[in-house]
Each structure stands twice: as structure tokens, then as C-alpha cells.
Amino acid sequence: MCRSINHNAVQAIMNYNLNKPNNDPSKKPKSWAALKKLYQFLGAEQKNLLRAFLAVMVSSVLNLSGPVLAGYTIDHYIQNKQYSGVLVICGILLVMYLIAFGANYLQGRLMGSIGQRMLYNLRNAVFGKLQELPVAFFNQNKTGDLISRINNDTEKVNQFFSQSLIQFSSSIFMMVGAGIFLLSINFRLGAASLVPALLLLVFTRLISPWVRRRNADNMKSTGGLSSEIQESLNNFKVIIAFNRRDYFRKRFEEANVKNYKTAIGAGLANNIFMPVFGFSAHIAQMTVLVYGIYMISAGDFTVGLLISFLAYVTNFYNPIRQLAALWANFQVALAGWDRIAEILSMESNLETLPAAKSITGNGAVLSFQDVHFAYPDGKAVLHHVNLQLERGKTYAFVGPTGGGKTTTASLMARLYDPTQGTVLLHGKDLRTYEPSERSAKIGFILQEPFLFSGTIRDNILYGNEQYKDHSNEQLIAVLGESNLDSLLSRFENGLETPVLASGDAISLGQKQLIVFIRAILRKPELLILDEATANIDTVTEQLLENILKNLPAETTRVIIAHRLNTIENADEIYFVNAGEVQRAGSLDHAVNMLLHEKRES
Ligand SMILES: Nc1ncnc2c1ncn2[C@@H]1O[C@H](COP(=O)(O)OP(=O)(O)OP(=O)(O)O)[C@@H](O)[C@H]1O
């Protein structure tokens, strides 16, 4: 991403689309690197993981010592009929197995909390990252898919860590230990029994990327399904009003079929290991049996040793069989991690640039210098725009639908950076302001009011934390200073009126009132209202106008409105259309420009 303080530099447009195929070979997933990154998410549980590994080692070593003791008993005590020796060995075995039982219990307990800690840390990290990312990221990704990544994909990683990792490492310990015993009892026979395992290793390495891809496809389609559900739930009123349930049902059906097919694909891929691993275990046992009997007949081997040997072959190939199932879980977890890591690797393209000297000293609160802007789809919305907003004045921005008014306002509030040129606040590049300073100076009331569940008080205090300890009476007194208290009468229970996330219990106009109060309470130097009163009755609108008039004299106001009566008192009117922002002069001239534009289109 090009990051230059030079205001003429052209900025590359960052791709935030998580579902765009990534063809960069350097970014191909690497299992080991992924595991190392995941390890960091264990936080305080890293020590417990080491304890669990220790417990696994103890139980594996104890379990592995069984067959060698059994072989020794057969060759030394049973064949010589020394039954007291057999009893001693049985006692030793019992103690060993009891310790192994304790170690197994401990690992299980430790791993449960390790998995949950990882889930907790991962979800926090992804959610935290989402809070840092710019509007462009949310424009390019579907909410349902993001929710699926935070919920489902982190859960897949947790499942591996809490359920499979310990079995995984225990199987590897058992397998390596049994392999060492096999080679040390008889190297030639041991080597012969391990050949099928080597072939398995090659097979697993070759097949694993494919299995991981199948799982990634499945997760992607689960994200798609989640997006469909989210979209239809958000639009349920339109669906009912237009009686087009069939439309969303069809889209859901398509997403569901895709998810079903990819789930079958992932299931087939995940199950491919099991039979192949099982088959290789049988081949190894047959090899040992045939070769071992041949060696006994040649006098090179004993029956006791062959029995121990067969037990170790089982001890070697049983964990491998288990690994087959666990390997599939590992691939699922890695595919989940890849999707989570994609979010975590995103960087905001709106970072704060180092503080710089003022570029201009013309006294304007905000100015555009040769600003050019295009959305990531490449469509240019503003071409080389220059404008200046002076302290204490009211500016109206009018223009046809889709002309670029909201985009202009978004650039003023730094929801996006210009692709070329500079936006200046008090003569300094807007990008050099810390977000907290910028948002304290610039209040932006969006076209679509955003509320979250809680009460009106909670929603008003969002972004106004300095009043959070105020009682309702004190808060009303503060609101009264800006004449905002009169607006509370529009709500049944004043500040304590509940707000639901869906926001259905309050009207759109009421929502606009809440976000209006929230923004004015911050006393910004520049207040931008984007169609902020479009759904408010004319009496209340008059109230808002008085509130705006009574704002401190130095407050600069930017009003975007389709209703021309709301802008008749503006000091300056700008006409925004086809990439240009022009001074319209009088209201009459602005109306003529609008009418002319309508006739043209
Ligand atoms: N996130 C986006 N991604 C791509 N294109 C966008 C995006 N937002 C807006 N546009 C496009 O930019 C152009 C200007 O949109 P903008 O919302 O700024 O217009 P507007 O004048 O505010 O319209 P309205 O009066 O309807 O609110 C439109 O053609 C629109 O399709």
C-alpha cells in the first residue's frame, strides 16, 4: 500500500475481500508456521500445555514398557516355570498402569481448559481486529461470513486443541517409542515392519493440502450459508411485504446445496486416511509374522521376542490409525485457522501518519485539495475536488441521488482516504490526526442511524463517556445546555426507553433523534448531517434547526439534504454530481441545477 505524506501521491486501493482467491505462492499455508502462531494464543495456558505434554510422555513410556516386560516374563520366568517372578512383574505392571491412568486423567483435564483458553483468546483477537478495520473492509465482506469465522472456525480450532491435540501427541509419542523398541529388539525385523509407515508418510504429505482445501471450501460455504441467513433475517419485512419468500428460499436452498456438497467433499477427504492407515498396519503385521517365523526357524529369534515384537507393531500402528482420524481434525483446524488468520492479517489502510506541519494556513476548518476518490470496484466518484469550509458557517450539499454527497462527507470524516489529493483539517493532513482527536473534532450523523441494544441513555453515552457517571437528572441538565432535553419528550420513558438491536420498537425518525443528540453532545467543531432529518416531522425538524442554530458560533455545519427547505439558511450551497463539487451560489440556482440534471437524465 502506498503511504506517502505527499498529498499528490496516488494511493493504492486496498483489497479487503476475504473471499478473493489468493494466488500468492508465498502465502500458501504452512502447517508448522500455523501451529507456531496458534501457540501464541494460548497465553497463560502455555505452561499447562507443557505439563500436559509431560503427562503424555509419562503415560506413553509406561504403556510402552508393558510388552517388553511381558516378553521378558515369557522368555525368563514362564518358560523356566518361575511363577513368583511372574507375580512380581504383574505387580510392577499394575503400579505402572495406575500411574499411566493418573497421567491420562491429568492430560484430559489440562487440555480442556487449554482449548477453551485458545477459543477465548482467538475470539477476542478476531473481534478486536474487526474493531480496528476500516469501513472498506465491511463494505467488501458479508456479515454472515464474518460471524461464521468468529463462531464456527474458532470452534474448529478449539476442538482440535481441547480434544485432539493431546491424543495426537500421545499417538506420536507411542508411535516413536514403539518404533525405537522395534528397531532395538531386532533392527532388520524392525526396519521391515516400518516400511509401510514410510509409505504412509509420503501419502499423507501428498494428500494433506488437498484435504485442507476441501475443508476450507466447506468452511467458506458455511460462511456463505450464514450470510444468506443473515441477509434474509435482516430483510424479513421486505420478504413478507413483497411476498417473495420463494426468492430467499431459493437462494438459501442454493447455498445449502453448496454447503451440503462441500461437506460431503470434506467428509470424503477426511475419511481417506483411515482405510489406508488400517491397511498398512495389516501389511506390517503380516511382514513381521512371516519374517519373524522365518527367523525363529533359523534360530535367530525367540517366541517371547516375537510376541513382544507383534505387540510393538500393534503399539506402532494403532496410534497411526488414530493419527489418521486426528490428522483429519488437524486439517480441519488448520483450514479454520487460515480463515481466522486472513482477518488477523488485515491492516487498516487508515493508519495515522506522523504529525506534520500545516500544509496551508488559510484558516479553513476543513478543505479538500485536489481530492480524487474511487471505491475499490474502481468506480471514480470524485474528480480533483477543491473546497474550503470556514469556521462557524453552514454548508449545504445537494445533488442527484448517487451524485457523491455521502462519499464527500465520508472523506471529511475519514471513513475513507482520498485515492489522490489531501483532506486538511485546520490546515493539516487529516491523516495525521489520532482517531480520538479527529472524532472529537468531527461529528458525523450518518444517513442510516446506528443504534445498539440497551436504553436511549446507553446510546447517547456511546462516544460521550465523560458523562457516564452522571445521573439521569444531571445528564438531562447537560442536554438542556444545548436544548437537547426537549427532544426526550418524543420517547415514552425518556432516557430509560429501551432500544432493541433490531430497533423496531422505535421509529426511524426517533432513531435519527437519538443519533442527533449523541453527535451534538460531543460539541464537535465540524458537524456533518447526512440526510439526518429526512424522517423527522416538520415540527420536530424546526426544533432541530433551532438546536443547530444555537450551537457554539464557531461550529461549522455541513448539511446534506434532499428537502430544500432544510438548507435555505445555508451560507454556501455546493452541488455534487458526476465527480464534481461546484459552488451553486443561491438556493434558486441550486434548484435549477437539480432540475436541469433531472431533465438531462
Ligand atoms: N461502498 C461503496 N462501494 C462502491 N461504490 C459505492 C459505495 N458507496 C457508494 N458507491 C457509489 O458511489 C456513488 C456515489 O454514492 P453516494 O452515496 O456518495 O451518493 P449520494 O449523492 O450520497 O446519494 P444519495 O443522495 O442517494 O444518498 C454511487 O454511484 C454509488 O453507487
The ligand as an ORCA input file, in Angstrom:
! r2SCAN-3c Opt
* xyz 0 1
  N     -19.208      1.256     -0.705
  C     -19.318      1.539     -1.985
  N     -18.695      0.766     -2.903
  C     -18.772      1.038     -4.210
  N     -19.467      2.085     -4.713
  C     -20.120      2.891     -3.859
  C     -20.090      2.653     -2.457
  N     -20.831      3.625     -1.852
  C     -21.315      4.418     -2.846
  N     -20.878      3.981     -4.030
  C     -21.161      4.593     -5.337
  O     -20.677      5.925     -5.318
  C     -21.570      6.810     -5.965
  C     -21.887      7.958     -5.015
  O     -22.598      7.443     -3.908
  P     -23.011      8.385     -2.682
  O     -23.628      7.526     -1.648
  O     -21.871      9.201     -2.295
  O     -24.113      9.309     -3.377
  P     -25.122     10.316     -2.706
  O     -25.060     11.562     -3.506
  O     -24.883     10.448     -1.249
  O     -26.501      9.574     -2.948
  P     -27.850      9.670     -2.105
  O     -28.417     11.016     -2.347
  O     -28.697      8.608     -2.703
  O     -27.519      9.436     -0.675
  C     -22.780      5.984     -6.322
  O     -22.719      5.700     -7.713
  C     -22.657      4.721     -5.543
  O     -23.123      3.637     -6.287
*
